[in-house]
Amino acid sequence: MSVFSLFLGSRLGAKIQAKGRKNSFLQAGPISIAFLTIAAVFSFSANLWVAQDPGYQDLLFRLEPPFTEGEVANYLFGTDQLGRDVFSRLIYGGKISFTVGLVTATMAMLIGCVLGLIAAYFRGWQEALILRIVDVQTAFPFLIVAIAIVSIVGAGLTTIIGTLIVWLWTPFARLAHAKSLTVKESEFYRAAISSGRSGFGLVFQHIVPNIVGSMMVVWTFVVAQTIIAESSMSYLGLGVPLSTPTWGSMLSEGRNYLETAWWIALFPAIAIMLTVLCVNIFGDWLSDRIDPQTKEI
């Protein structure tokens, strides 16, 4: 057998393996979408089907393990240090995480996209001002900004969303600015200008449709980043009030009982991990579907 045949066979085998991995990845995308949809629907409809009040305390059933039968209800995931049902708190906590993730990422994308378009379209001092603001904000650590805002305004869901929006609009602005400059150098954009088009009609007809795909891909990753950030802020006590269940606050409470009541921290940790993993898989899948360079091997 010649060396060329061996080389050709190895290349063919590598392509077959890569094709198999790509097909498996394409199957993982819809699965992650289904998981996120089901989880979001269950979380937002928790008051319709979750029988146990997440704030109800039964001190006679403190730190009970999973699958414990109580006097009021069955504790599928056990109870915490105050006798509260971990399962109901987990479901209600998902509502906070999904709300913060979706609202924050959407608002940050809209603000960043508008500012990025303004910088790319007008250039001049508008571009210099917006990009300098992006550079200055990027230089500040998020935790310091979050502590400062919470200290001034006070903790709460609105404060979390506002803080995260202030922090996360910058990557959208950078992307919108870079993509818009690329579109402005294209032939079809120059042809549109030659035909007499100008103003916002030119932006919405020729620039926005060519950057929205990339913006949506970044949006999915920002959703995952926001869920982690919200959990981190709640873990540090910078999130919503302690009476409101969140995955981060459940982790914070469960860290003191890892040896005696591991389930308090384990189930919210699994929820955060699976949610962020599925969002990232969805983002990769969406990028593969949108980017023409990755559609074919």
Secondary structure, DSSP 8 states (H G I E B T S, - for coil): --HHHHHHHHHHHHHHHHHHHHHHHHHHHHHHHHHHHHHHHHHHTHHHH--S-TT---GGGTT--SSEE-SSSEETT-B-TTS-BHHHHHHHHHHHHHHHHHHHHHHHHHHHHHHHHHHHHH-HHHHHHHHHHHHHHHHS-HHHHHHHHHHHH-SSHHHHHHHHHHHHHHHHHHHHHHHHHHHHTSHHHHHHHHTT--THHHIIIIIHHHHHHHHHHHHHHHHHHHHHHHHHHHHTT-SS-TTS--HHHHHHHHGGGTTT-THHHHHHHHHHHHHHHHHHHHHHHHHHHH-GGGT--
